[in-house]
C-alpha cells in the first residue's frame, strides 16, 4: 500500500519560486491543498492490486489398488504411488545378486526372495573351496532393514572365497550352491568369478553399474546383468517375498512390502484411523528409512482356518519419491478368485 507524508506534501504545494506566499494567501490555499491531498491519496491507493486467495492443492480422493504376486508369490512388483501404477514386474528367480550402483558403491546383496544365504570361508585360493563345509553353521543373510552395513556378503575386499546358496524355486526346490569370489570394483564396474563347487563352469564377470538404479542385478542362470529394478526415481514400493531374520537370528521367508531406499521414508501409525490421518501427523510420528518398516505383519495367518486376515487399522504414512506424503493401509490379500498373494490397499495423498 502506498502512503503520503501530509506535511511534506503541503510544504511542497506552498512552495513558490522566489518567495513565500503572503499569510492571507496561505490561509486561502489550505482548503484546496487538503482537498488535493485527499484526491491524491485515493488515487494512489486505488492502484493497489487486490489480493487473490491461494487455492489449496487438490489431493484427490482415496485410491483403491491391488497387485497380483501369484498364489506362490513368484512375482516381484515395483509400484509408484504418485502415478498409481505398476512400474515393472519380474519373476523372483530371474536374478541372484544385486550390486550397489553408485560411483562409490561397493555393497553386494543377495536375492532374499529366494531365501539365499552365503558363507565366507577363510580361503583366498579359489580352487581350494570344493564343498559346503562350514556353511550350515555360519550362514549369513542380508539384514531385512536394508542396512548396507549389515549385508550377508559384508566386506569382500580381503579376497576370501564364499560358498553361496542360491535359494529355492517358488515350488520349494533347492536351486543349489556355487562358490564365488569378488575381485574388484571401481566407479563403473565390479569384477567377480564363480563356479560349481567342483570347479566346473567357472565364469569371470565384469559387470557395468547401472547408475540410474539403486542396484544392478545379476543372474547366474544367464551369466549376465538382469534388468530388474526400475530407475530409482520411478518407484516407491516393492511387493515381494523377502527373508526376515528374527531377534534369535532365525530366518523366515515372508511376503510383504519393501520401500525404495532412495528418498522413501515411512512411518507406522497405530493410534489414528486411516480416515483421520492428516498431513500434520507427519510431524508427530517418526519416520524411518528402513525398507522393511511396512513389512509383512499387517496380515496374520490362522492355522485353524488356513487363511490370512488383514488388519486395516495398521496404517502407514509414506514420504514418496515425488516428495509428497501418502497415507496407506491394507484391506485384503485375496484376489476375486479367492487365491492368496494379491495385496489390496487404499492410499491417499496428504
Secondary structure, 3 states (H helix, E strand, C coil): CCCCCHHHHHHHHHCCCCCCCCHHHHHHHHHHHHHHHHHHHHHHHCCCCCCCCCCCCCCCCCEEEECCCCCCCCEEEEEECCCCEEEEEEEHHHCCEEEECCCCCCCEEECHHHCCEEEECCCCCHHHCCCCCCHHHHCECCCCCCCHHHCCCCCCCCCCCEEEECCECCCCCECCEEEEEEEEECCCEEEEEEECCCCCCCEEEEEECCCCCCEEEEECCCCEEECCCCCCCCCCEEEEEEEEECCCCCEEEEEEEEECCCCCEEEEECCCCHHHCCCCHHHHCCCECCCCCCECCCEEEECCCCEEEECCCCEEEEECCCCCEEEEEEEEEECCCCCEEEEEEEEEEC
